[in-house]
Amino acid sequence: MKKFYISIMLAAIVIAGITASINIKNEEQPENIFASNLWSDEVLNNSFLADHSDSVVTGHVIKILPSRWNTADGLKPISTGKMASSKEESEAIQKENVIYTDVLIKVDKKIKNNLIPSVIIVRTLGGQVGEEKMIEQDDAKFELGENVFLFLTKEDPFTDNSVGTHYRVTGWKFGKFSVTKDNQAIRLDLPKEHQKIALEELSNSIGAQ
């Protein structure tokens, strides 16, 4: 799964420098951070996504929690006003300055990993805390009440998941399907021939794992 995160890590390093620069100019200005990463055609292969996932489920969104900074108290970290002088320092800065949003999913069907809890937390990068905003264009987006089909991984290089308290969508937004009332699984950000698949066909293409 690490290959999925390489490009966003590079983008985050650049963002960290921009963020520090903004803080130097005006500590009171809200930050709008835009990040986008590249993706490979491997995300078009549902078996590949399943193989690289800890769990595969269908479910529905029951709650979207308030966004938080990746700090102990969930508040914005105090900026030192210094620009990063190395790649390592930039990586440390960006990890301290991540905003994330947790989404509660009620699991309706367990397709891979029968031991997954009936209610899970899926963590997405981005969100808004006060006037501070972070937008991650290529991460999965959720709506309250939405029915979803999810490929999930416990791996999370952006926020602490040492005790396995949450999941992330495998392959960014490409590991999340919205499920329609007529049982179609859709991903609109893909080439047309890959945007829609019958939910039963999608489930069967993965098989019991």
N, C-alpha and C positions, 0 to 999 in steps of 0.2 A: 504493500500500500504506500510505501514511502514515495514512490514515483509520482503519485497523485499530488503530493504536497511540495515537490521541489520548486515548481514555478511560483506558487503563492508565497513560499518562503522568500524567494528573490524579490517578489513584488513588495513584500512586507518590509524588507530591508530598506528599499527605496522610500517606502512610506514613512518608516521610522525617522529617516533624515528629514523628510518634508515636515513631519509633525514637530520635530524639534525646532526646525526653522520657524514654523508658525508660532511656537511658544515664545521664541526669542523676540519676535516682532510685536506680539500682542497677546498677553496671557489671557485676556478676557474674551477673545474671539472664539466662536464655536468652530470645531474642527469637522470638516466633511472629508472623509477618507474614502477614496475609491480604489478598489483592488480588483484585478482580473487575472486569471491564470489561463494557461493553455491546456488543451485536453487532447487525448489521443483517441483513435478510432476503436480502441479496446473497450471503451465505455458503451459501444453499440452491441457488444457481445454480452448477453445476459448471463451466460454460463461463466464468463470471466468475472463478472461482478459477483456472482454467487460464490465462486471459488475464493475470492478475496474478502469475503464478508464473514463475520462471526455469526450473524443471524440474518434471516430474511423473513419479513412478516407483512401481513396486511393489518391495517388498523385505522383509527380516526383520531384527529386532533381534539383533545378535550380541554387543553389550556395552553396559552402562550404566556410564559412568565416574563416579568419586567427584565429588560436588558441590564447587564452588569459589566463593570470593568473587571478584568482578570487580576483583582487584588483581593487581599484577605477580607476587606470590608465591602467590596463591590463598588468602591468609589474611585474616581479618577486619581491615578498616581501623581505624586508631586513631581513636576518636571525640574530637572537640574538646570535647564537652559543651555545644555551643552550639546554640540553635535557629536555624533559617534565618530570615533577615530579608527575603527577597525570593523571588519565583518562580524567578528565575535561580539563586539559591543553593540553593533546594530541589531543583531539577533536578540541580544538580551533586552534591548530597549523595546523592540517590537513585541516581545512576549509579555512585557510588563504593561503594554499599552493596547491590549486587545479588548474590544467590546464583544460580548457574546450574548446570545439569546437562547434560553432553554425552552423546548417545546415538549409538553406531555402528550404521549401517544397511548391510547388504549389499544392493546393488541387484540385483534379479532381472530387472526389465524397465524399459527406458527409454521412456516414453510421450511425453515432451517433453524435448528436449535430449539428443541422443545423445552429447554430449561430457562429460556428468556422470561422475565417477569411479565405479568399481565398488563402492567402499566410501566412505561419506560420514559426516560428523558433522552431526547435527541437534541444535541447542542449544535447550533449554527453560529458562524462568525457574523458579526455585524449587529447593528441595533442602535438605539439612542438612549443616552443617559443624560437627562437635562437637555442642554443645548448641544451637547457633544454627540456626534453621529459618526458611525463607521458603516460603510456599505461594502459588502463583499458580493460582487456581481455574480460570481460563479458558484456560490453556495446555495443549498436548497432553501426554498422559501415555503412557508406553511401558512394556512389560513384556519381559523377556528372552525371546527366541525368538518373539515376536509377529510375525505376518505383517501387513504394512501397505500401504496405498495412500496416497501422500503428494503433496500440492501443496506446493512448496517455493519459498522466496524467499531471496536472499542479503542482503536488506535487514534490518538489525538495529540499531535505535536504542538498544538497552540495553547491549550489550557490543560491544567492538571487533571489527569484521569487515573491516578495511581491506585485508587481503590475501586475503579470500574463503576463509577456512579452514573455514567452517561454513555451514550453512543453518538457516533457521527455517521452521516450518510456516506457510503462507499462511493468513491468517484465523484464527489461533490454533487451538484444538482442532477447529474445524470443517473445517480442511483436512487432517485425518487420519482415515482409515477403517481399522478393524480388518478383516482378511480372515479369514473362517471357513474351515473344512475343505471346506465345500460351495461355496466360491467366492462367498460373499456379502460385500459391503462394508457395514460397519455403523458408524453414529454414533449412540449412544444418547441424546445430549444434545440431540436435535432433536425437533420434532413427529413423531408416529408415522409419518406418510406419507413422511417424509424419513429415517427411521432405517435403512432397508435398501435396497440396490440390488444387482443381480447384477454381479459384477466385470466381466464382459464388456461389459455394458450401460454401466457407468460408463466403461470405457476407450473404448468406441466413441462415447460422447457427447462426448468431448473431441477425438478424432481426432488425427491426426499433426500436430504443430506444429513 
